[in-house]
Amino acid sequence: MQVVFNIPGPLREFTENRSSVPVEVKEGAELRAALQALFAAHPGLRDRVLTESGETRRHVNIFVANEDIRYTGGLAMPIRDGVEISIVPAISGGIPQCH
């Protein structure tokens, strides 16, 4: 089956400037397998998305369809054919509020 990863601007240098990357995974695969297929094709992404121990980096959010994986099974979340998976770097900072 095929799934499509949506790649944010800051990570596109690792995907030949592609904003979406389709990957093939086995039927009934979990998100972890889809990420492994993505990293096999674009190895520079791995260290920017996952920690050395294979967990999602704290400053990276991953959505399967519109569901945040932190609340729906993490990397063990089952995925379905044709689903879009979005990698979204967290944004922090801004102007402190003055009172």
LINJO-V748857 format. One record per residue. SS is DSSP state (~ for helix, > for strand, _ for the rest). PSI is psi in whole degrees, 0 to 359 (* if undefined). Layout:
ss->[SS:SS]
psi->[PSI:PSI]
This chain:
ss->[_:>:>:>:>:>:_:_:~:~:~:~:~:~:_:_:_:_:_:>:>:>:>:>:_:_:_:_:_:>:~:~:~:~:~:~:~:~:~:~:~:_:~:~:~:~:~:~:~:>:_:_:_:_:_:>:_:_:_:>:>:>:>:>:_:_:>:>:~:~:~:_:_:~:~:~:_:>:_:_:_:_:_:>:>:>:>:>:>:_:_:_:_:_:_:_:_:_:_]
psi->[162:139:161:128:131:123:126:157:311:342:358:340:340:355:30:36:24:136:341:141:114:143:152:133:163:150:135:13:158:165:320:318:322:319:320:321:320:315:331:322:331:75:335:341:329:306:346:344:319:154:175:330:4:14:158:133:147:325:10:131:142:132:131:118:240:18:125:122:342:338:3:31:358:215:346:3:127:145:158:162:134:357:149:133:124:131:121:111:140:147:129:174:207:190:127:147:131:135:*]
